[in-house]
Amino acid sequence: MSERAGFDYATLELAAQWYARLQAAPGDLELRAQWRGWIDQGEAQRLAWSYVERIGQRFGDLQQQGKEAHQTLATLRTGKQTRRRLLSQFSVLAGAGVFGWLAWRHDALDGLYAWRAQYRTAIGERRSEQLSDGTRLWLNTGSALDVDFDASRRELVLYAGEVLIETGHGDSRPFQVRTRAGLLQPLGTRFSVREDGPRTQLNVYQGAVRTTCQDSGRSLVVQAGQAVIFDARDSDPLTPAEIRRESWSRGLLLAEDMPLSQFIEELGGYRRGHLGVDPAVANLRVMGSFSLANTDQALAQLEEALPVRVQRRFDWWVTVVPRS
């Protein structure tokens, strides 16, 4: 994950320990001097501390700043604004932690469009919708999507997260999904689209989908049972479709010989805060079906099935470590 680039697990856990100690003794000047000495050891320490502090402040300030954020959002919904005005208002929202659920953090304006989207979900939330043409949508955790239908076309714009789509039948208007990477044009099909920064992941379960890269115009037809990841210029080689990229719509995280590190990353998308794993157990294999409605229960299942334990430093800082 890009937010954690530049430091390793040990440094990150040390940063969390320092945060806990300073929270417990805010007036201890000697302790604060020791912490400052640790911070000054290098860039990895500074980055790790920034990561921990940002998550901690996001949770601590959310309630306090919620009223101001609500007023700003109300203003955003009243009509068109200039880019400068939008970006200025975004800084208020970001400070309040309102955008913590958005997976798409690469551009502030995009984040605002995501917040104003017709359909969106918070962290841990999933929802289903049926559109006027009969198309069914399932939105995954932390997702945002706009629907734009007119007399000549049907278009979905995915700003963040993931959507499973089952297109309606009997409507002759062209149907397409737009992402940062480009366009996806299905024909009577069922498929999922996932945004990952500048890259889009497509899994096709029925029918076929044509992808077109935004910048290069390169096109590829992906058939049922296939998957592809592409960006604005090119596509990766085709791979088999991931069934688990459909199972979340049923409230399940399916793991079939999945590395624990990957499982934790997937599960972390349904929780607020930090969910990490000790490298000593990161390569353990996970098998089974886990409910996304209760991620604490899923973690308890891990403790029963694997030689691990769940370490909770704060409500918002959880790490899976070796069982002692």
N, C-alpha and C positions, 0 to 999 in steps of 0.2 A: 504494500500500500504506500502511496506516495507520501502521505503525512508522516510515515515512520522512517523515511529514507534518511540516512546519515548517522544512525546510531543503532547499536545492537540491543538484544534482549536484556543483557546484564545492566547496561547503562540505563535503559528505560526503567527497569525495576528499582535501581538505586534512586532514580529521580522520584519515583512514586514513594519510596521510603522517606526521602527528604521532605516531600510534600506533607506526608502524614505527620512527621515529627514537628515540622514548623506549624502545622495546624493545631497540634496538641499543645504547643508552648510558644505562642506568638510573641511573648515578651522576653524570650531567652536570647539575649544579645550574643552570648558565646556560641550558642547553637547556630545562630544566624551567620556568624563569622565563619564557622566551620562549613556551613552550606555554601557561602560565597567562595571559599577556597576550593570546594569541589567543582562549582560552576566554572571557575577560572581555569580548570585543568585543560579544557579544549572545546572545540566546536561540537563534538558529539554530546558532551554534557549539557551545553547550552540548548541544543536542539531538543534533546530528550526532556529537559526541564520545561521548555516552551510547550511541548506537546502535552505533558501532564497538567501544567498550569492552565492551558487553554480548555481542556476538558473539565477541570475542576471549576473554573470560573463560569463556564457555560451552564453548569448545573446550579451553581450558587446564585448566579445573577438572573436566571430565567424568570423566577417569580417576581423579583423586584422590578425588573424592567418590562414585564409583560404588558402593563398598561400603555407605556409609551410605544411599544411595538404594535399593539392593537390599533392605536390611533394612526400610526404610519401606514399600516396595511389598509385601513379604511380610506385614507387619502389615495393610495395607489389604485384602488378599485373605482375611483370616481371618474377616470377618463385618461386621455393621453398626456404623457409628460415627456420632457426633453430627456436625453440621455444623461446629461449632467444632473438633473433633478432626480432621476431614478437612481443613479449611483449614490447620490448623497443620502437618499432615503434608505438605500440598501445598507449603508454603514450603521444606521440605527438598528435595523433588524438583525444584522449580523452580530452586533454587540449584545443584543438580547438573547442570542442563541436560537432565534426562531428558525434559522436556516440549517440547524444542526442535522435535520433529517434528510437534507438534500444530498444525493450522491454526486451531483454535478456541481463542483466548486471552482471550475476553471475560469469562469467569467462571471462577474457580479451581475451584469445585465441579464445573462441567461438565468441566473438564480431568481431574479425578480419575475421573469416570464414564467418560470416554474411555479413560483408561489401564486401567480395570478391564473394558473391553468384551471380549466374547468374540472378536471379530475385529478386528485392528488391523494397520497396516503402518507401518514407519518411513520416513523420507525416502529416496526412491529405490526403495523396495520396492513390488511389486505382487503380489497373490495372488488365486487363484480358489477358490471353495468351492461345493459342492453341498449344499443343505439337505435335510432329511428329506422335504419335500413335492415334491422335484424341482426347486425353484427354484435357478437358477445365479446366483452373485454373483461380481463382479470388483471388488476393492478397489484404488483408486488409491493413490499415494504419500501418506503422512501421514494415513491414514484410520482411523476407529474406529467400530464398529457393533455393536449388540447384537441378538440374535434372541430373540424372545419368542413361542413357539408354545404354545397350550393347546387345550382341546377345542373352543373356540368361535371362536378367531381366530388370525391369523398377523400378527405385527407386527415390523417392523425399526425400530430407533432409530439414526439416523445422528448421531453427535456431532461428527465432524470429517471433512474431506476429501470424497471422492467415491466413489460406488458405481454400477456398471452392473448392472442386474437383468434377468433373463429368468425370468419367473414360471413355476412348474410348472403342469401341467394335471391336471384330475381331482380337485381338492381343493375342496370346497364352502365351507370356512371363509373368511370375509372376510380379505383381505390388505391391509395398509397399511404405509406408511413414515412415520415421525414425525421431524420436524426441529424446530429452534427456530421456524421460520416457520409450521409447521402440519402438515397431513396430506396424503399423496398416496395415492390409492386406484386401483390399476391393475386392468384386466380382461384377462387373457391377453395380456401385452404384454412388450415389451423397451424399457427406458428407463434413463436415467442421472440421478442426483441428486447435486448438488454443494452443499456447505455453504460459504458465504462470510460468516462472521459471522452477523448476524441475517437474512441473505437466503439463499434457496434457489434454485438454478438447475435446471430440469427440461428434459431433451431426450427426446422420445418418438420411437422408431424403428419400433415396431410397436404396433398396438392403440390404446388411449387411456388417459389418466390424469386423474382428477379431483383438483384441488388445493383445499384448504380452509384459509384463513388462520386462524391460531391465535386471534387476538383478535377480529377482526371477523366471522368465520364466512363470509366471502365465498368463493364457490365458482366454479370454472372447469374446464371439460373441455378438455383439450389432446389433440389428435389426432396420429396418426402424421405425422412430418415437421414438427411444430411444437415450439416451445420457449417457455419463459416463466421469468421471474425474479419471485419474490414474497417478501414478508415477512409478519409477523404480522397486518398490517392490509390490505394491498392487493397487487395484481399489476400488473406492467408489461404493455404490449401484447405480444401474441403475435408471435414471430419464427420464421424457418425454423430447424429443428433443425440443430445443429452436428455434422457427421459426425466432426470431430476429437475431440469429447467421447466418442466410442466407440473411436477408434483406439488410445488408450493401453492398452486391455485387450489389444491385440496387441503391445504394447511399442513403439509408434510415436508420434511427434509429427508430425502432418501440418501443413505450412504451405503455404497457397495465397494468395500475395500478402499475406502477413501482415507488419505493421510489425515491425521488428526489436525495438522496445521490448516489444511483446506477446510475441514469441517468447522473449525473454530472461526475461520474467516467468513464462511457462509452464515453460520449461526449469529455471528456478531452483527450482521446486517439487520437483525430483528431485535436488537437491544440498543438502548442508549448507553453511551459511555464506552469504555475500553474493555475489550475481551481479548486476552492474549494467551499464549501457550509457551511453556518452557521448551527450548530447543531439545532438551534431553528426552522429551516424549513426543515431539512434533511429528515423528515418522511412524508412530503407532497407527495401526489400521482400524478404521471404524466401520462397523457393519450395522445396519438396522434402519428402522423408520422412526423419526423423531417429530413430535408435535411442535409446530411453530407458534402455537397459541400460548405456550408456557416454556420459555427458554430455560428457566431455572430447573424445570423438570427434566429437560433434555440434558442439562449439565449433570444432574443427579444420575441419569442413566449412564453417562460416561463413567462416573465414579464406580458404578456397579459392574460395568463391563470391562474396564481397563485399570491398570495399576496407576491411577492418577487420583488427585484430589483437587477440589475447587477452592482456591484461596481468594478470599474477599477482603481487600484492603479498605475499600469504600464500597458503597452501593454501586458506584459508577466505575469501579476499577476491579476487575475480576480476572484472575489468571489460573489456567490449568497447569498444575505442576506435578512432579512425580510423587507418588504416595510414599510417605516416609515409613 
